[in-house]
Amino acid sequence: MSRLLSLLLLYRNGYDAGKYVSFEEQINKYKVYYYEALRQSSAGWEANQNSYFPFIENFLSMLYMCYKELDQRFAIVNGKRITKKARIEATVLNSLTPLSKAEICRILPDVSSTTVEAVLGAMVKNGLIKKIGVSKSTRYVKAK
C-alpha cells in the first residue's frame, strides 16, 4: 500500500507530470502534525478509550495535499507541452511554502539544476520571487 500511495498517478491524459508525488515526503514535510495526530490517537489506548479520528484526519489531509500537488503539476501541463522555464516559474509561484533549488529539481526531475538556477536568478532579478536564506538553506518564495 505504501508504494501505491507514493505513486499516486504516473500519467494522466498522456502527459508525464514529474513522475510521482511522494506520500512519505508529505509526511516528512509536515511531520510535526503527523506525530501530533499519532499522539492524540494513542491517548487513552491503555484503557481502550483512544480515538483513531485524529490520525485518520491527518492521513486524509496528507493524501489531499499529494493530490493537490499532483493536480498543480497537471495544471502546469494543461493539455500541451510547456517550456521548462514556464514549468519552473509555475512551480515556484504556485507553491504554498518556500522552495529550495533541490526541491524544485525533485518536483521537476527532467529539468537540470543549471536551468533551475538560471530561471530562479531571472525571477529574483525581475522581482517575481524573493530569496530567503543563504547557501544550502536558500529558499524562494513568491514576492508580495
C-alpha positions as CSV (number, residue, x, y, z in Angstrom):
1,M,0.0,0.0,0.0
2,S,2.9,2.4,0.7
3,R,4.1,2.0,-2.8
4,L,0.6,2.8,-4.1
5,L,0.5,5.9,-2.0
6,S,3.9,7.0,-3.2
7,L,3.0,6.6,-6.8
8,L,-0.5,8.2,-6.9
9,L,-0.6,8.6,-10.6
10,L,2.1,8.1,-13.2
11,Y,0.4,9.6,-16.2
12,R,-2.8,11.4,-17.0
13,N,-4.1,12.3,-20.4
14,G,-0.8,11.0,-21.9
15,Y,1.4,13.6,-20.2
16,D,4.1,12.9,-17.8
17,A,3.8,15.2,-14.7
18,G,7.0,14.8,-12.9
19,K,6.6,11.0,-12.5
20,Y,5.0,10.8,-9.0
21,V,4.1,12.5,-5.7
22,S,5.6,11.0,-2.6
23,F,3.2,10.5,0.3
24,E,6.2,9.9,2.6
25,E,7.7,13.3,1.5
26,Q,4.4,15.0,2.5
27,I,4.6,13.3,5.9
28,N,8.2,14.3,6.3
29,K,7.3,17.9,5.4
30,Y,4.6,18.1,8.0
31,K,5.9,15.6,10.5
32,V,5.1,17.8,13.5
33,Y,1.4,17.4,12.6
34,Y,1.8,13.7,11.8
35,Y,3.3,13.0,15.2
36,E,0.8,15.2,17.0
37,A,-2.0,13.2,15.3
38,L,-0.3,9.9,16.3
39,R,0.0,11.2,19.9
40,Q,-3.7,12.2,20.0
41,S,-4.8,8.9,18.5
42,S,-2.8,7.0,21.1
43,A,-4.2,8.9,24.1
44,G,-6.3,6.5,26.3
45,W,-5.0,3.4,24.4
46,E,-4.3,1.6,27.7
47,A,-7.9,1.9,28.8
48,N,-9.3,1.2,25.3
49,Q,-10.6,4.7,25.1
50,N,-8.5,6.1,22.2
51,S,-9.8,7.6,19.0
52,Y,-8.3,7.0,15.6
53,F,-10.0,10.1,14.2
54,P,-7.0,12.5,14.6
55,F,-4.8,10.0,12.7
56,I,-7.3,9.4,10.0
57,E,-7.9,13.1,9.6
58,N,-4.1,13.7,9.3
59,F,-3.8,10.8,6.8
60,L,-6.6,12.2,4.6
61,S,-5.1,15.7,4.8
62,M,-1.7,14.3,3.6
63,L,-3.5,12.4,0.8
64,Y,-5.3,15.6,-0.2
65,M,-2.0,17.5,-0.2
66,C,-0.5,14.9,-2.5
67,Y,-3.4,15.1,-4.9
68,K,-3.3,18.9,-4.8
69,E,0.4,18.9,-5.7
70,L,-0.2,16.4,-8.4
71,D,-3.1,18.4,-9.7
72,Q,-0.9,21.5,-9.8
73,R,1.6,19.6,-11.9
74,F,-1.1,18.6,-14.3
75,A,-2.5,22.2,-14.4
76,I,1.0,23.4,-15.4
77,V,1.0,20.9,-18.3
78,N,-2.7,21.9,-19.1
79,G,-3.0,19.7,-22.2
80,K,0.0,21.0,-24.1
81,R,3.8,20.9,-23.9
82,I,5.1,23.8,-21.9
83,T,8.7,25.1,-21.6
84,K,10.9,24.2,-18.8
85,K,11.2,27.9,-17.8
86,A,7.4,28.2,-17.6
87,R,7.2,25.0,-15.5
88,I,9.8,26.2,-13.1
89,E,8.1,29.6,-12.8
90,A,4.7,28.0,-12.2
91,T,6.2,25.6,-9.6
92,V,7.7,28.4,-7.5
93,L,4.8,30.9,-7.9
94,N,2.1,28.3,-7.1
95,S,3.9,26.9,-4.0
96,L,2.3,27.5,-0.6
97,T,5.7,27.2,1.1
98,P,9.2,28.5,0.2
99,L,11.1,26.0,-2.1
100,S,14.8,25.3,-2.4
101,K,16.5,24.6,-5.7
102,A,16.9,21.0,-4.7
103,E,13.1,20.7,-4.0
104,I,12.3,22.2,-7.4
105,C,14.7,19.7,-9.0
106,R,12.9,16.8,-7.2
107,I,9.5,18.2,-8.4
108,L,10.8,18.6,-12.0
109,P,13.3,15.7,-12.4
110,D,13.6,16.3,-16.2
111,V,14.9,19.8,-15.7
112,S,18.6,20.3,-15.0
113,S,19.8,22.1,-11.8
114,T,21.6,24.6,-14.0
115,T,18.3,25.5,-15.8
116,V,16.5,25.8,-12.4
117,E,19.3,28.1,-11.1
118,A,19.2,30.3,-14.2
119,V,15.4,30.7,-14.1
120,L,15.4,31.4,-10.3
121,G,18.1,34.1,-10.8
122,A,16.0,35.8,-13.5
123,M,12.8,35.6,-11.4
124,V,14.6,37.2,-8.4
125,K,16.1,39.9,-10.7
126,N,12.6,40.6,-12.2
127,G,11.1,40.8,-8.7
128,L,8.7,37.9,-9.1
129,I,10.2,35.9,-6.2
130,K,12.3,36.6,-3.1
131,K,15.3,34.8,-2.0
132,I,15.3,33.7,1.7
133,G,18.3,32.4,3.5
134,V,21.8,31.7,2.2
135,S,23.8,28.8,0.9
136,K,22.1,25.4,1.2
137,S,19.3,26.9,3.3
138,T,18.3,29.2,0.5
139,R,14.6,29.1,-0.4
140,Y,12.5,31.0,-2.9
141,V,9.0,32.4,-2.3
142,K,6.6,34.5,-4.4
143,A,7.1,38.2,-3.9
144,K,4.1,40.0,-2.5
